[in-house]
């Protein structure tokens, strides 16, 4: 499982990094990604959840911080084809 660290980044930097790394995870055939956004005021958490819910290839697994082991992270499932299929498309 890949972890995307956007903690301590400014909003726009975090959004760009999140988008880039989620697309890379999709192309690498990853199934789950953990977005580490930290706790703070919740700005990066809301941005990450908004991005995930508006993307067609992502699904929130656990977004409620009360039920997560780490309330500063969000678990996301990538709805993508298998690694083998993606590798055939890349070739």
The 8 nearest C-alpha neighbors of each residue, nearest first, counted from 0:
[[1, 31, 32, 2, 29, 33, 30, 24],
 [0, 2, 32, 33, 3, 31, 24, 29],
 [3, 1, 33, 32, 34, 4, 0, 35],
 [2, 4, 34, 35, 33, 5, 1, 17],
 [5, 3, 35, 6, 34, 2, 36, 17],
 [6, 4, 13, 36, 8, 35, 3, 7],
 [5, 7, 36, 37, 8, 4, 35, 43],
 [8, 6, 5, 9, 37, 36, 13, 4],
 [9, 7, 13, 6, 5, 12, 10, 11],
 [8, 10, 12, 11, 13, 7, 5, 43],
 [11, 9, 13, 12, 14, 8, 43, 42],
 [10, 12, 14, 13, 9, 15, 8, 16],
 [13, 11, 15, 9, 14, 10, 8, 16],
 [12, 14, 16, 10, 5, 11, 8, 15],
 [15, 13, 11, 17, 12, 16, 18, 10],
 [14, 16, 18, 12, 17, 13, 19, 11],
 [15, 17, 13, 19, 18, 14, 20, 12],
 [18, 16, 14, 20, 15, 19, 13, 21],
 [17, 19, 15, 21, 16, 20, 14, 22],
 [20, 18, 16, 22, 17, 21, 15, 23],
 [19, 21, 23, 17, 22, 18, 16, 24],
 [22, 20, 24, 18, 23, 19, 17, 25],
 [21, 23, 25, 19, 20, 24, 18, 26],
 [24, 22, 20, 26, 25, 21, 27, 19],
 [25, 23, 27, 21, 29, 22, 26, 20],
 [26, 24, 22, 28, 23, 27, 29, 21],
 [25, 27, 23, 28, 24, 22, 85, 29],
 [28, 26, 24, 25, 29, 23, 82, 85],
 [27, 29, 82, 25, 26, 81, 24, 30],
 [30, 28, 24, 27, 25, 31, 77, 0],
 [29, 31, 77, 76, 28, 32, 78, 0],
 [32, 30, 76, 0, 75, 77, 29, 33],
 [31, 33, 1, 75, 0, 2, 74, 34],
 [34, 32, 74, 2, 73, 75, 3, 35],
 [33, 35, 3, 73, 72, 2, 36, 4],
 [34, 36, 72, 4, 3, 37, 71, 5],
 [37, 35, 6, 5, 72, 71, 44, 43],
 [38, 36, 71, 6, 35, 39, 72, 44],
 [37, 39, 71, 41, 40, 36, 70, 44],
 [40, 38, 41, 37, 42, 71, 43, 36],
 [39, 41, 42, 38, 43, 44, 37, 45],
 [42, 40, 44, 39, 43, 38, 45, 37],
 [41, 43, 45, 44, 40, 46, 10, 39],
 [44, 42, 46, 45, 41, 36, 47, 10],
 [43, 45, 41, 47, 46, 42, 36, 48],
 [46, 44, 48, 42, 47, 43, 49, 41],
 [45, 47, 43, 49, 44, 48, 50, 42],
 [48, 46, 50, 44, 45, 49, 43, 51],
 [47, 49, 51, 45, 50, 46, 52, 44],
 [50, 48, 46, 52, 47, 51, 45, 53],
 [49, 51, 47, 53, 48, 52, 46, 54],
 [50, 52, 48, 54, 49, 53, 57, 47],
 [51, 53, 49, 54, 50, 48, 58, 57],
 [52, 54, 50, 51, 49, 55, 57, 48],
 [55, 53, 51, 52, 56, 57, 50, 58],
 [54, 56, 57, 53, 52, 51, 58, 78],
 [55, 57, 78, 54, 77, 79, 58, 25],
 [58, 56, 77, 51, 54, 78, 76, 55],
 [59, 57, 76, 75, 60, 77, 51, 52],
 [60, 58, 75, 61, 76, 62, 74, 51],
 [59, 61, 75, 74, 76, 58, 62, 73],
 [62, 60, 74, 59, 63, 73, 67, 75],
 [61, 63, 73, 64, 59, 60, 74, 48],
 [62, 64, 65, 61, 66, 67, 70, 73],
 [63, 65, 70, 67, 66, 62, 69, 71],
 [66, 64, 63, 67, 70, 68, 62, 69],
 [67, 65, 64, 63, 68, 61, 70, 62],
 [68, 66, 64, 69, 70, 65, 63, 61],
 [67, 69, 70, 66, 64, 65, 72, 71],
 [68, 70, 67, 71, 72, 64, 73, 66],
 [71, 69, 64, 72, 67, 68, 65, 38],
 [72, 70, 37, 38, 69, 36, 35, 73],
 [71, 73, 35, 34, 70, 36, 69, 37],
 [72, 74, 34, 62, 33, 61, 75, 35],
 [75, 73, 33, 60, 61, 32, 34, 59],
 [76, 74, 59, 32, 60, 58, 31, 33],
 [77, 75, 31, 58, 57, 30, 60, 59],
 [76, 78, 57, 30, 79, 31, 56, 58],
 [79, 77, 56, 57, 76, 80, 58, 30],
 [78, 80, 77, 25, 81, 56, 28, 30],
 [79, 81, 84, 82, 85, 28, 78, 83],
 [80, 82, 84, 83, 28, 85, 79, 29],
 [83, 81, 28, 85, 84, 86, 27, 80],
 [82, 84, 86, 81, 85, 87, 28, 80],
 [85, 83, 87, 81, 86, 82, 80, 88],
 [84, 86, 88, 82, 87, 83, 89, 81],
 [87, 85, 89, 83, 88, 84, 82, 90],
 [86, 88, 84, 90, 85, 89, 83, 82],
 [89, 87, 85, 86, 90, 84, 83, 26],
 [90, 88, 86, 87, 85, 84, 26, 83],
 [89, 87, 88, 86, 85, 84, 83, 82]]
